[in-house]
Each structure stands twice: as structure tokens, then as C-alpha cells.
Amino acid sequence: MEKLVLENKVLNVIEQIRPYLQQDGGDIEFVNITEDLVVNVRLTGACGSCPYSTLTLKNGVEQAVRKAIPEIKSVEAINL
């Protein structure tokens, strides 16, 4: 699948997840998709410092992205 199409799909899924993170004072930003189909995101606000952010990322965000876009291998948080 073309990278731009994948990126738009990922952005769409993130927009659907965002309100749940914002309810808890956090947010998520899309950073990029690597050549090996790993989505990099930045967790911000309360999510950036929450001890459960890894669980949120893997059990929430990654699961939603991979369900919608099976080609994606994983979702990783990066801090720039």
C-alpha cells in the first residue's frame, strides 16, 4: 500500500483515539511511518509522563491501528 494512503489511515485512527486520551489530560501526535511499517507517535500531556503510557500505547493505540491497518507492524512512542 502506498505510504501516503497508509499515513492517512493511521491519522484517521489516531483522530478516533484522541478524545479518549484527552479525557485523561493527554494527547497523541503522529510522527512518521518507517520503511518497515512501524508507526512512531509522541504521547504528550499526562500521557507523556504517565506510568501506564506503555500499556495505553500497546493495548489501546497499537491494537486500534493494527485492527484498522493490518500491514502496520507496531506502534512505538518516541520522544523528540
C-alpha positions as CSV (number, residue, x, y, z in Angstrom):
1,M,0.0,0.0,0.0
2,E,1.2,3.5,-0.8
3,K,2.9,5.2,2.2
4,L,0.6,8.3,1.9
5,V,-2.5,6.2,1.9
6,L,-1.2,4.3,5.0
7,E,-0.3,7.6,6.7
8,N,-3.9,9.0,6.1
9,K,-5.4,5.8,7.5
10,V,-3.1,6.0,10.6
11,L,-4.1,9.7,11.1
12,N,-7.7,8.7,10.9
13,V,-7.3,6.0,13.6
14,I,-5.4,8.5,15.8
15,E,-8.2,11.0,15.5
16,Q,-10.7,8.4,16.7
17,I,-8.5,7.5,19.7
18,R,-7.5,11.1,20.6
19,P,-10.7,12.0,22.6
20,Y,-10.1,9.1,25.0
21,L,-6.5,10.3,25.7
22,Q,-7.7,13.9,26.1
23,Q,-10.2,12.8,28.7
24,D,-7.3,11.9,30.9
25,G,-5.3,15.1,30.1
26,G,-3.1,13.5,27.5
27,D,-2.8,13.6,23.7
28,I,-1.0,11.8,20.9
29,E,0.9,13.2,17.8
30,F,1.7,11.2,14.7
31,V,5.4,11.4,13.9
32,N,6.0,9.1,10.9
33,I,5.8,5.6,9.5
34,T,9.2,3.8,9.0
35,E,10.1,1.8,5.9
36,D,9.4,-1.4,7.9
37,L,5.8,-0.2,8.7
38,V,6.3,0.9,12.3
39,V,4.3,3.9,13.3
40,N,6.1,6.4,15.5
41,V,4.0,8.6,17.8
42,R,4.6,11.1,20.6
43,L,2.5,10.9,23.7
44,T,2.0,14.3,25.2
45,G,0.4,15.9,28.3
46,A,-0.5,13.5,31.0
47,C,0.2,10.6,28.7
48,G,3.8,11.6,28.2
49,S,4.6,11.1,31.9
50,C,2.0,8.5,32.9
51,P,3.5,5.2,34.2
52,Y,0.7,3.4,32.3
53,S,1.5,5.1,28.9
54,T,3.2,1.9,27.6
55,L,0.0,0.0,28.3
56,T,-2.1,2.7,26.7
57,L,0.2,2.7,23.7
58,K,0.3,-1.1,23.2
59,N,-3.2,-2.2,24.4
60,G,-5.1,0.8,23.1
61,V,-3.4,2.7,20.3
62,E,-1.4,-0.1,18.7
63,Q,-4.3,-2.5,18.9
64,A,-6.7,0.0,17.2
65,V,-4.2,0.9,14.5
66,R,-3.3,-2.7,13.7
67,K,-7.0,-3.7,13.7
68,A,-7.7,-1.0,11.1
69,I,-4.5,-1.4,9.2
70,P,-3.1,-5.0,9.5
71,E,0.0,-4.1,7.5
72,I,1.3,-2.0,10.4
73,K,3.9,-4.0,12.4
74,S,3.8,-1.9,15.6
75,V,3.3,1.5,17.2
76,E,6.1,3.0,19.1
77,A,6.4,6.1,21.3
78,I,9.3,8.4,20.6
79,N,10.4,11.5,22.5
80,L,12.0,14.2,20.4
